[in-house]
Amino acid sequence: METPNKIVYMRSLYKDLERYENALKTFKDYSGEYEVYKQWYETKFEQLVVDKIKLEEQEDQQELRVMGVGSGSGEADYEMLTELLSRYPKIRNTVIEPADQMMQKYRHLVTSQQQSLSGVVFDWRQQKYEDYQQDCQQTGDVTKFHFIHVVHSLYHMPDLDAVLESLWERLDNGGVLLIIITSEKSGIHHVHEKFNKEVKADNTMTNATSADVQRVFDKLRLTCKVYLQPLRLDITKCFQDGDRDGDLILDFLANTINFRNAAPKILLEDYMQFLKEAKCSEVSSDRVLLNMDWNAIVIQKE
Ligand SMILES: C[S@@+](CC[C@H](N)C(=O)[O-])C[C@H]1O[C@@H](n2cnc3c(N)ncnc32)[C@H](O)[C@@H]1O
């Protein structure tokens, strides 16, 4: 018989960092996300971001101040830094990342790539962006940045309006802010919207999308450019009972530890059925590909 209050056992994946990391890695393996990013940084980043940064002094003489918000283990940051270094040989890179394990991995990456990152000085801040902002206010730190990036981390910041306003203030004149976030038209967003309440558990993540970010910028009367990037996640294994990778992908999608076992049966059935709907996935005879499209939002401070 169904346990009436089984929902209390659904816990946010973010509360078990080891499982979170495994789920994130499985998601990356089954979406080819790493290759999509690498290609995006190699082919689009220069034209859409780097060319837009305008410094007052000559490029090779001024130190470029960069801030990464929610940098995780640093792979995306590394791609951006290597691109930036070809134009700006001196970079001061502030890393804001609250998770200890992520930060350690990032530091390890920097050590292993010491030679290619020799022009970068790192300022490590193991804390949430909101706490960093508060500390700066208390100490009167008004450092401004030429480039700020927030890659898939805004979901962890409940007060979106306040965070975006503060990021805009932290941007120097001539600077660029890059936000990468799920598209409101993606299948995964439809899933989040439909099951928002049932799958909430003790989950503090928001379902913020590109549309929410644009709404805030509209309110602030700021103009941004939005670039769509298609991404498909192969979720076929989620439909094979007992498949370990399928379970981890499900955990990642629902942001819930062991979602297949923790969710009430009816919820799980509805969830699995909805994943296959045309607004969410492309279904063929042997594959189910979930639409995980994201947008790159670029905004310049003239
Ligand atoms: C999905 S990961 C993205 C990591 C990385 N940017 C990437 O694209 O690979 C989101 C990151 O945001 C971090 N995070 C969570 N809450 C945060 C907050 N309030 N401020 C800054 N970062 C936060 C998490 O620890 C996690 O590393």
The ligand as an SDF file (V2000), in Angstrom:
LIG
                    3D

 27 29  0  0  0  0  0  0  0  0999 V2000
   24.9090   23.2560  -11.7140 C   0  0  0  0  0  0  0  0  0  0  0  0
   26.3280   23.7920  -10.8660 S   0  0  0  0  0  0  0  0  0  0  0  0
   27.1460   24.7170  -12.1540 C   0  0  0  0  0  0  0  0  0  0  0  0
   28.6280   24.6750  -12.0180 C   0  0  0  0  0  0  0  0  0  0  0  0
   29.4120   25.3230  -13.1720 C   0  0  0  0  0  0  0  0  0  0  0  0
   29.0910   26.7210  -13.3190 N   0  0  0  0  0  0  0  0  0  0  0  0
   29.2150   24.5560  -14.4740 C   0  0  0  0  0  0  0  0  0  0  0  0
   28.5220   25.0540  -15.3460 O   0  0  0  0  0  0  0  0  0  0  0  0
   29.7550   23.4530  -14.5840 O   0  0  0  0  0  0  0  0  0  0  0  0
   25.7480   25.1090   -9.7920 C   0  0  0  0  0  0  0  0  0  0  0  0
   26.7850   25.6000   -8.8100 C   0  0  0  0  0  0  0  0  0  0  0  0
   26.2710   26.7220   -8.0680 O   0  0  0  0  0  0  0  0  0  0  0  0
   26.7640   26.6260   -6.7350 C   0  0  0  0  0  0  0  0  0  0  0  0
   25.8890   27.4180   -5.8300 N   0  0  0  0  0  0  0  0  0  0  0  0
   24.8490   26.9810   -5.0840 C   0  0  0  0  0  0  0  0  0  0  0  0
   24.2970   28.0080   -4.4000 N   0  0  0  0  0  0  0  0  0  0  0  0
   25.0060   29.1190   -4.7120 C   0  0  0  0  0  0  0  0  0  0  0  0
   24.9380   30.4920   -4.3050 C   0  0  0  0  0  0  0  0  0  0  0  0
   23.9960   30.9180   -3.4750 N   0  0  0  0  0  0  0  0  0  0  0  0
   25.8740   31.3540   -4.7920 N   0  0  0  0  0  0  0  0  0  0  0  0
   26.8230   30.9090   -5.6700 C   0  0  0  0  0  0  0  0  0  0  0  0
   26.9180   29.6260   -6.0920 N   0  0  0  0  0  0  0  0  0  0  0  0
   26.0320   28.7420   -5.6300 C   0  0  0  0  0  0  0  0  0  0  0  0
   26.7200   25.1370   -6.4610 C   0  0  0  0  0  0  0  0  0  0  0  0
   27.5330   24.7750   -5.3670 O   0  0  0  0  0  0  0  0  0  0  0  0
   27.1740   24.5470   -7.7760 C   0  0  0  0  0  0  0  0  0  0  0  0
   28.5630   24.3660   -7.8110 O   0  0  0  0  0  0  0  0  0  0  0  0
  1  2  1  0
  2  3  1  0
  2 10  1  0
  3  4  1  0
  4  5  1  0
  5  6  1  0
  5  7  1  0
  7  8  2  0
  7  9  1  0
 10 11  1  0
 11 12  1  0
 11 26  1  0
 12 13  1  0
 13 14  1  0
 13 24  1  0
 14 15  1  0
 14 23  1  0
 15 16  2  0
 16 17  1  0
 17 18  1  0
 17 23  2  0
 18 19  1  0
 18 20  2  0
 20 21  1  0
 21 22  2  0
 22 23  1  0
 24 25  1  0
 24 26  1  0
 26 27  1  0
M  CHG  2   2   1   9  -1
M  END
$$$$
